[in-house]
Amino acid sequence: MSFISGTVVEQLYALSAAITKNNWTAIAAYTGVAGTNTVCSIPPGWFLNTNPNALGRGLYLEVHGTIQNTAAATFANAININPAVATTTNNIAINAAYTPTAAVTAPFKVEAQITCTAFTTSLMTLQINGKVEYQSVAAGGAPTTGAQTAGFAGTWTALDPRVTQYLELFGTWSAANAANQTVVQQMKLFGLN
C-alpha cells in the first residue's frame, strides 16, 4: 500500500492444481474446465468498488506451464475475458502458429497487464498488453538462445462490470495427438489498485 493513494495489490485468483489438456485441434480453453476446477475470474463489482472511478484500475495476469508436441505440430494461443465460461467470441490472439521444440517438454509463460479505459455503471472497456515466452529446452536444461517471445495487445468493449467476467487462455493445435499438450501449473490474477 502506498499510503498516498490507498491502493493495494490483491490476489483475485490462484490456480490450485495443474491442468493438463491434450489431443485437440478445435480452439478450446486450456486453463480450466467449469465443474472440474475453478476458472479464473474477475469478481462481479470489482471495478465498481473503487474511488473515485474505475478508469485506470488494473489487473496483472501471470501464467506458467509447459508445452510439448510431436514433430511439425503448431500451437496458436489466445486470451479472452467474457461473462460465459469457455466462450471464444472476441478472443485476442497471443500468438499465431508457433512450433514448439519437437519431443521436448518446455516451459512457457504468459504475462499481461489489463487496464480499464472506459467505464459506466453497466459497461466497461478493458485494454490488454502482454507477452508470451516459449522456452526451447526442458525445465532445468542447459541455457540456450532458442527462447521465442511475442507481444500482444487488444481491447474488450461492452463488458458488464456488475457480473463475473471469466479470464481464460485458449489454444489450437494444428494436429491432434496425445503428445500435443499444455500443462498449466500456475495461474495468478492480481488486482492492482
Backbone hydrogen bonds in HBPLUS format (Angstrom, degrees):
<---DONOR---> <-ACCEPTOR-->    atom                        ^
c    i                          cat <-CA-CA->   ^        H-A-AA   ^      H-
h    n   atom  resd res      DA  || num        DHA   H-A  angle D-A-AA Bond
n    s   type  num  typ     dist DA aas  dist angle  dist       angle   num
A0010-GLU N   A0191-GLY O   2.94 MM 181  5.15 157.4  1.99 144.0 151.4     1
A0191-GLY N   A0010-GLU O   2.71 MM 181  5.15 161.5  1.75 162.3 163.9     2
A0012-LEU N   A0189-LEU O   2.76 MM 177  5.51 155.6  1.82 148.9 156.8     3
A0013-TYR N   A0189-LEU O   3.28 MM 176  5.05 148.6  2.38 140.3 138.1     4
A0189-LEU N   A0013-TYR O   2.99 MM 176  5.05 158.4  2.04 137.2 140.0     5
A0015-LEU N   A0187-MET O   2.91 MM 172  5.21 153.3  1.98 149.3 157.1     6
A0019-ILE N   A0184-VAL O   2.95 MM 165  5.18 155.2  2.01 140.5 148.1     7
A0184-VAL N   A0019-ILE O   2.85 MM 165  5.18 156.7  1.91 151.4 152.3     8
A0021-LYS N   A0182-THR O   2.95 MM 161  5.53 164.2  1.98 163.4 167.3     9
A0182-THR N   A0021-LYS O   2.95 MM 161  5.53 156.7  2.01 158.0 164.3    10
A0023-ASN N   A0180-ASN O   3.28 MM 157  5.96 144.4  2.42 150.7 160.5    11
A0028-ALA N   A0171-GLY O   3.10 MM 143  5.67 151.5  2.18 146.2 154.1    12
A0171-GLY N   A0028-ALA O   2.93 MM 143  5.67 158.9  1.98 156.1 154.7    13
A0030-TYR N   A0169-LEU O   2.97 MM 139  6.05 159.6  2.02 148.5 153.2    14
A0036-THR N   A0033-VAL O   2.87 MM   3  5.42 160.1  1.91 140.4 145.1    15
A0037-ASN N   A0033-VAL O   3.20 MM   4  6.03 157.9  2.25 156.6 160.6    16
A0167-LEU N   A0040-CYS O   2.93 MM 127  5.43 158.1  1.98 129.5 136.8    17
A0042-ILE N   A0165-GLN O   2.73 MM 123  5.15 161.5  1.77 153.5 159.7    18
A0165-GLN N   A0042-ILE O   3.20 MM 123  5.15 164.2  2.22 143.3 148.0    19
A0046-TRP N   A0043-PRO O   3.14 MM   3  5.55 162.9  2.17 134.4 133.6    20
A0045-GLY N   A0161-PRO O   2.82 MM 116  5.67 158.8  1.87 155.5 158.5    21
A0048-LEU N   A0045-GLY O   2.92 MM   3  4.81 130.1  2.17  95.4 110.5    22
A0049-ASN N   A0045-GLY O   3.00 MM   4  6.17 144.1  2.13 158.4 165.3    23
A0050-THR N   A0048-LEU O   2.90 MM   2  5.68 137.7  2.09 104.4  91.9    24
A0057-ARG N   A0054-ALA O   2.87 MM   3  5.29 162.6  1.90 135.7 139.0    25
A0056-GLY N   A0116-CYS O   2.82 MM  60  5.24 177.6  1.82 153.1 153.2    26
A0116-CYS N   A0057-ARG O   2.96 MM  59  5.58 160.9  2.00 160.6 166.7    27
A0192-LEU N   A0058-GLY O   2.93 MM 134  5.21 177.6  1.93 136.7 136.6    28
A0059-LEU N   A0114-ILE O   2.75 MM  55  4.97 146.1  1.86 145.2 153.1    29
A0114-ILE N   A0059-LEU O   2.91 MM  55  4.97 164.5  1.94 145.0 146.1    30
A0060-TYR N   A0190-PHE O   2.89 MM 130  5.11 151.5  1.97 143.6 151.0    31
A0190-PHE N   A0060-TYR O   2.85 MM 130  5.11 162.6  1.88 150.5 156.5    32
A0061-LEU N   A0112-ALA O   2.91 MM  51  5.13 165.3  1.94 150.2 154.8    33
A0112-ALA N   A0061-LEU O   2.99 MM  51  5.13 151.2  2.07 144.0 145.5    34
A0062-GLU N   A0188-LYS O   3.00 MM 126  5.44 157.2  2.06 156.8 161.9    35
A0188-LYS N   A0062-GLU O   2.90 MM 126  5.44 162.6  1.93 157.1 163.0    36
A0063-VAL N   A0110-VAL O   2.87 MM  47  5.06 154.8  1.93 152.4 157.8    37
A0110-VAL N   A0063-VAL O   2.95 MM  47  5.06 155.5  2.01 139.7 147.0    38
A0064-HIS N   A0186-GLN O   2.82 MM 122  5.08 163.4  1.85 144.2 148.2    39
A0185-GLN N   A0064-HIS O   2.94 MM 121  5.91 143.1  2.08 137.4 149.1    40
A0186-GLN N   A0064-HIS O   3.12 MM 122  5.08 169.2  2.13 145.0 144.0    41
A0065-GLY N   A0108-PHE O   3.08 MM  43  5.42 155.5  2.14 151.7 150.8    42
A0108-PHE N   A0065-GLY O   2.82 MM  43  5.42 149.4  1.92 136.7 137.6    43
A0066-THR N   A0183-VAL O   2.82 MM 117  5.19 147.7  1.93 141.2 152.0    44
A0183-VAL N   A0066-THR O   2.87 MM 117  5.19 154.8  1.94 152.9 154.2    45
A0067-ILE N   A0106-ALA O   2.81 MM  39  5.53 152.6  1.89 153.2 160.4    46
A0106-ALA N   A0067-ILE O   3.03 MM  39  5.53 156.0  2.09 158.7 151.1    47
A0068-GLN N   A0181-GLN O   3.07 MM 113  5.57 157.1  2.13 156.3 159.9    48
A0181-GLN N   A0068-GLN O   3.02 MM 113  5.57 154.5  2.09 141.7 149.2    49
A0103-ALA N   A0069-ASN O   3.12 MM  34  5.94 166.3  2.14 158.5 160.5    50
A0073-ALA N   A0070-THR O   3.46 MM   3  6.05 171.9  2.47 133.8 133.7    51
A0174-SER N   A0074-THR O   2.92 MM 100  5.27 143.3  2.06 149.2 152.8    52
A0075-PHE N   A0098-TYR O   2.69 MM  23  5.06 150.0  1.78 138.5 148.1    53
A0098-TYR N   A0075-PHE O   2.96 MM  23  5.06 154.2  2.03 119.0 127.0    54
A0076-ALA N   A0172-THR O   2.91 MM  96  5.14 163.8  1.94 146.9 151.9    55
A0172-THR N   A0076-ALA O   2.95 MM  96  5.14 142.2  2.09 145.3 151.5    56
A0077-ASN N   A0095-ASN O   3.02 MM  18  5.25 153.1  2.09 141.4 150.0    57
A0094-ILE N   A0077-ASN O   2.81 MM  17  5.20 163.7  1.83 130.8 133.4    58
A0095-ASN N   A0077-ASN O   3.20 MM  18  5.25 162.7  2.23 131.7 132.3    59
A0078-ALA N   A0170-PHE O   2.78 MM  92  4.98 142.3  1.93 154.8 157.5    60
A0170-PHE N   A0078-ALA O   2.84 MM  92  4.98 164.9  1.86 131.3 135.6    61
A0079-ILE N   A0092-ILE O   2.91 MM  13  5.34 151.9  1.99 144.3 153.2    62
A0092-ILE N   A0079-ILE O   2.85 MM  13  5.34 166.5  1.87 159.1 163.7    63
A0080-ASN N   A0168-GLU O   2.97 MM  88  5.53 146.7  2.08 157.8 164.5    64
A0168-GLU N   A0080-ASN O   3.00 MM  88  5.53 155.3  2.07 151.7 159.6    65
A0082-ASN N   A0166-TYR O   2.97 MM  84  5.27 150.2  2.06 138.8 147.4    66
A0166-TYR N   A0082-ASN O   2.67 MM  84  5.27 157.9  1.72 149.6 146.3    67
A0091-ASN N   A0088-THR O   3.31 MM   3  5.56 137.8  2.50 136.7 127.3    68
A0135-GLN N   A0107-PRO O   2.94 MM  28  5.50 170.9  1.94 170.1 168.6    69
A0109-LYS N   A0133-GLU O   2.91 MM  24  5.27 145.9  2.02 146.3 155.9    70
A0133-GLU N   A0109-LYS O   2.87 MM  24  5.27 152.1  1.95 152.5 159.9    71
A0111-GLU N   A0131-LYS O   2.99 MM  20  5.56 166.4  2.01 164.0 168.2    72
A0131-LYS N   A0111-GLU O   2.93 MM  20  5.56 152.3  2.00 151.7 159.6    73
A0113-GLN N   A0129-ASN O   2.86 MM  16  5.49 167.7  1.88 164.1 165.3    74
A0129-ASN N   A0113-GLN O   3.02 MM  16  5.49 153.5  2.09 154.3 162.6    75
A0115-THR N   A0127-GLN O   2.88 MM  12  5.25 155.9  1.93 148.5 156.3    76
A0127-GLN N   A0115-THR O   2.85 MM  12  5.25 167.2  1.86 156.0 157.0    77
A0117-THR N   A0125-THR O   2.91 MM   8  5.59 158.3  1.95 146.3 153.4    78
A0125-THR N   A0118-ALA O   2.88 MM   7  4.93 151.0  1.97 138.3 137.8    79
A0120-THR N   A0123-LEU O   2.72 MM   3  5.16 149.2  1.82 164.7 167.0    80
A0124-MET N   A0159-LEU O   2.73 MM  35  5.21 130.8  1.97 141.3 156.6    81
A0159-LEU N   A0124-MET O   3.11 MM  35  5.21 158.9  2.15 158.3 151.9    82
A0126-LEU N   A0156-TRP O   2.85 MM  30  5.23 155.1  1.91 150.7 158.5    83
A0156-TRP N   A0126-LEU O   2.86 MM  30  5.23 162.2  1.90 153.1 158.8    84
A0128-ILE N   A0154-GLY O   2.87 MM  26  5.39 169.1  1.88 156.9 157.8    85
A0154-GLY N   A0128-ILE O   3.02 MM  26  5.39 145.5  2.14 147.8 149.1    86
A0130-GLY N   A0152-PHE O   2.92 MM  22  5.34 159.0  1.96 152.0 151.7    87
A0152-PHE N   A0130-GLY O   2.94 MM  22  5.34 153.2  2.02 137.7 137.5    88
A0132-VAL N   A0150-ALA O   2.86 MM  18  5.42 154.2  1.92 156.0 164.5    89
A0150-ALA N   A0132-VAL O   3.01 MM  18  5.42 146.3  2.13 147.2 153.0    90
A0134-TYR N   A0148-GLN O   2.78 MM  14  5.24 167.1  1.79 161.1 165.1    91
A0148-GLN N   A0134-TYR O   2.85 MM  14  5.24 160.1  1.89 153.4 158.2    92
A0141-GLY N   A0138-ALA O   2.90 MM   3  5.31 148.8  1.99 141.9 140.2    93
A0163-VAL N   A0160-ASP O   3.43 MM   3  6.03 173.8  2.43 117.6 119.4    94
A0180-ASN N   A0177-ASN O   2.92 MM   3  5.30 162.5  1.95 115.0 120.9    95
